[in-house]
Amino acid sequence: MITKKTMSRAMLCALLGIAVVGCAATRTQQAPGEVIDDSVITARVKSALVDDPTTKAGQIDVQTRRGTVQLNGFVDSSASKARAAELAGRVRGVRSVDNNLLVRDTKTTVGETIDDSVLTGKVKAALIGDPVTKARQISVETLRGVVQLSGFVDSAAERDQATKVAQAVTGVREVRNDLAIKQDR
């Protein structure tokens, strides 16, 4: 015969089991502690970039997943690109650095900057409207019609679809897909 006390214990054990499983990391989702750790690493990398007189932190997008730091965007020189990777690699907790920074060949005009901003908005809107891509996981940067996609996505299918979606936007000359697929540790 099952008593109320036995039933209560069984329910408590089941709830604890669900709570533990709910907090565990999976291939595509991080445990709460990992998200916080990655946020701290991202903040430290951004701070290191801001503090360095040779890098222009405003040109660099930083994303972190499970200790892997992605540097994305367009910088003025190969020296800036190398320096940003060096600084990121020195930050405590960084396991690896994916340096996806692209070097600009020359300065852009105001008109080109506005055109690139409009194009970035159109690509973001297209990614939001696509049922396969999770736009919140994808960063979009544009320079002279060259679109860079970066971030961490769940699958190769999502990565490939993001490229197709961006290429379909009028005005996109080229797509540089630097999206990484989320992996187990």
Secondary structure as UniProt FT lines:
FT   HELIX           4..22
FT   HELIX           32..51
FT   TURN            53..54
FT   HELIX           57..59
FT   STRAND          60..65
FT   TURN            66..67
FT   STRAND          68..75
FT   HELIX           78..90
FT   TURN            92..93
FT   STRAND          96..99
FT   STRAND          102..103
FT   HELIX           110..129
FT   HELIX           135..137
FT   STRAND          138..143
FT   TURN            144..145
FT   STRAND          146..153
FT   HELIX           156..167
FT   TURN            170..171
FT   STRAND          174..181
//
